Amino acid sequence: MRAPTLILLAGLAALPLLAVAADDPAVAQLNQRLSALQFNPDTAEMAAFERVQAQQAVAALEKAKRRDQELARYLAERRVEIAETTVRTRLAQRESSQLERTRSDLLIEANRREAARARQEVERLRMQAQIQAEEAERLRLAAENEILARQDAENALTSVAGKQQARVSAAQQNAAKLAREEAELVSGHKLPASRFEARGEVFTLTGDAFANGQAALSAGAANQTKALAEYLNIGRKGRVRIEAWDNATGVGQRRAEALRDALVAAGVSSNRLQAVGRKAAATRARSAEIVIAP
């Protein structure tokens, strides 16, 4: 055990003795305040150094001569106040940390539940769309011998399918939004920018994802890849195509493979991933794309 630790323990052990031995009411009161900190289970391990300093100042007050008592009393009171303030600060910090952990846990749980509800809604709408499509087809076949009736049925089918597809698409995008929020909360990192288009959801890594002519991921791109892996494992189950660009021969392919390897290391199944390099200039806005098939 190191010498400073021994000194702290010896000083703290002496607190109750001083409280008993002090004849001066001021000394007794200060010792009582220190004892309250020492024997409170919530504060006994806090501000040990400040409490030892306070105990030493109180001991000096008790031994001070008459001419030195005013200064010694001032110093002792300040030291005790510092110890009490330090303990209150540590308690507040501990409580704040506990509250922040609780808040983060509640946010993650709320997002998970909301994402689950959104996925259930997507499935309900998909089944509803399938039922409506089957019913429309039955009507079309029943009116096949009558051109006008068949045209009406086909128009109705197109209208119903378009509206329903729009609702399914909106629900899918909402589910993706909630999955993105959950992935960012769980991973602690932001996802790269994304957009929806015909080939699926496209995430874009900017030019600073790789050093010039290099295939190693930057720290920022590595963090984005961790968040993307969490997103793929949470909600998006389609196949993933990774495309990367660079003018130098083979660098684009190595970049795509580095992204694939980072996703696999973060828990994404390698069977879902395809890495493709492009021999073309990367730009500030785009050095690689990760495309999740619809």
N, C-alpha and C positions, 0 to 999 in steps of 0.2 A: 504494500500500500504506500502511495507517494506521500511526502511530507505535507503538502497543502491539504490533502484529504484528511490526514490525521489531525491537523490543526482545526479544520472545520468540525470534525466529529467531537473533538475535545471541547470546542467552544459551545456547540449545541448541547452537549451533555451537561455543561455547567449552568445552563439557563435556570432550571428549577431551583438549584442551590442558591443562586443570586436572589431569586424571588423570595426565598425564605429568609436569607441573611440580611436583606436591606432594611434599615431602620428609617431612612429618609422616605417620606410618602411619595415623592416624585420618583425615586429609584424603584420603589415597590410597584408603582403604577406602570412605569416603563417595562419592568420585568414581567408584569402580568400581561402586557400587550404582546411581548415576545413569546411568552409561554402559550398564549392563545394561538399563535401561528404554529408553534412547534407541535402542540398536541392535537391540532385539527388534522384528521386523516387526509383531508383534501389539500392541505398546504404544507404538510410536514417535510416534503422533499423539495419544496420550492424556495428559491432565493437563499440558499444556504450561506453563500458568501456574505450577502448583505446582512443576514441575521447575526452572523458571527461578528461583523463589524459593529452592529448595533449593540450586541452584548458586551463587547470590549469597551464601547463608549459609555455604557451604563456603569460598568465596573470602574471606569476612570472617574465618573461622576461620584460614585460612592466613596472613593478614596481621595477626592480632591480637597484641597485646603479651602478655607472660607473664601480667600481672595480669588480663587480659581473656579469657584462653584458655578458662577453665572455662565461663564464660557463653556464649562464642562456640561452643564445642564442643556444649554443650547445645542451643543454637538450631539449629545445623547438623544435628544428629542428628534433632531433631524435624521440621525441614523435609523431610529426606530420608524420614523415616517417613510424613509426610503425603503426599508425592508417591507413595510406594509404595502406601499405603493407597488413595489416590484411583485409581491405575491398577487395583489389584485390584477396587475397587468398579465401575469402568467395565467391566472385563472380565466381572464377574459379571452386570451389567445387560445387557450385550450377549448373553451366553449365555442369560440368562433370556428375553430378547425372542425369540431364535431358537427356543428350546424352545416358547414359547407359540405362535409362528406354526406350528411343526410340529404341535403338538397340535391347533390349530384346523383345519389342513388334513386331518389324519387323521380328526377327528370328522366333517367335511363329507363326506369320501370314504366313511366307514363308513355314514353315513346314506343317502347316495345308493345304495350297493350294497344296503342293507337295503330301501330303498323299491323298487328294481328287482325284488328277490326277491318282495316283497309283491305287486307288480303282476302278476308272473308267476303267483303263486299264485291271485290273483283270476281271471285268465284261465283257468287250469286248472280251477278250481271251476265257472266259468261254462260251460265246455264240458262238464264232467261233468254239470252240472245239465241242460243241453240234451239230452244223450244219454239221461239218465234220464227226462226228460219225454217224449221221443219214444218210448222203450220203454214207458212207462206208457200213452201214447195208443194204441200198437199193441195192448196187452193189452185196453184198454177197448173198442176196435172189434171185437176178436175175440170178446168176450163180450157184444156188444150185444144178441143175441137171448135172453139169459138174464138176467133182472132181478137175481137175487141175485149172479150172477157179475159183472155190470156194477157193482153197488153195491160189491162187494168191491174191484174194480179202481179205482173212483173214490175209495174211502177210502184205498187204498194210494197213489194218486197225490197225494192231499191231504197224506198223511203225509210222503211222500218230498219233495214240493215244499216243504213247510213246513220240514223239517229242513235241506234243501239251501239254501233261501233264508236261513235263519238263519246257516249257515256262510258263505255268500257275503257276507251283511251284516257278519258279524264280520270277515271278511278285508278287506272294503272299509273298515271303520272303522279297522282296523289300518294299512292303507295310507295312509289319511287322516292318522292320527296321525304316521306316519313322515314324510309329506310336510310336515306342519306343523312338525315339528322341523327338517327340512332348510330350509324357508323361513325360519324364525327364525334359523338359523345363517347362511345366506347373506346375508339382508338385514340382520342385526344388530338386528332389532326384534321385539317380541312381537306375535303375532296377537291380535285381539279375541276375546272369549269366543264360543264356538259351541255349537250343539246340533244333533242330528239329529231330524227330524220328517218327516211325510208329504210335505211339499213339497220336502224336500231338506236340505242342511246350511245352517244359518242362523248368520251372524256378526252380533253386535249391537254397535253403537257407543253408548257411554253419552252422557248429557246434556252432558258437557264436550267433546264432539267439535266443537261449534260454539259461538260466542259467542251470547248472547241475541239472537234476531231476525236473526242473520247467517248467511250461507251459506259463508263461508270456513272451511276445516278448521283446527282447532287443530294445534299442533306434534305433540302426542301422537297425534292422529287421523291426521295425515299419515304418521307413522312406521308406525302400524298398517296403513295402506293400502298402503305399500310392501311390508310383509311379506305382506299378503293377495294382492298382485299376484304375488309370487314363488310363493306357494302355488298360485294359479290356473294359473300357467305350468308348474309342476312336475308336479302330479298330477291336479287336478280339471279336466275338459275340458267339463263341461256348461255350459248357458246360465246367465247370472247376472242376477238381478232385484234392482235397488237401490231400496229404499223409504226415504223420509225424511219427517219430520214437523215441522210448526211451525204455530202459530195464524195467523200473518200470511199473507195471500194471496200465493202464488207463492214463498214462502221454502222450503217443503218441496220443491218442484220444483227450485229452484236448488241446494239441498243435495244432492239426488240426483244432479244433473248435475255438481256439483263432485266428488263421489265417483267418478262415471263417468270424468270427465276425468283424475283422479289415477291411476286404474287404467290407463287408456289410455297415459298418460305413462310409466307404469312397465312397459309392454310387453304389456298384455293387449289382445287383439283387440277392437275396438269392436263387431264383429258379434255378439259373445257377450253384450253388455251392454244392459240395458233400465233406464232411470231413470224412477222414478215418485214424484211428490211427493204428500204427504197433508196436507190442511188440518186438523190436529188437534194437540193439545198434545204437545210432546216432554216426556219425563220424565227424571229423574236417571238412571234405569236404561236408557233407550232414546231415542235421537234418530234412529237410522237402522238398517236391517237390510240385509245383503247375503245373498241366498238363492241357493245353488248348486243347480240342479236335479239330481235323481238320475240 
